[in-house]
């Protein structure tokens, strides 16, 4: 299970957080689940939960859309 939280502060700042524990069968490991996207004026965060392969695949796709010049 992934736990993620986001908060908007009174001064307009944003705080994003996610846990780092991941389980494979009986093994436990720690991974970075929160991917920060920042380029120019575009800033965001992507948090994934579930099977690692689909999430590892989709995060770069989401980043490309977020950073696409409109």
NORCORVEN-V615012 format. One line per field, one symbol per residue. psi: psi as a letter, one per 30 degrees, with the letter a starting at -180 (. if undefined). Layout:
psi=???
This chain:
psi=kkkkkkkklegflkkklllgkkkjcfkklkljfjjkjkjbfjklkkklkakeeeeeefeeeeeeeefkk.
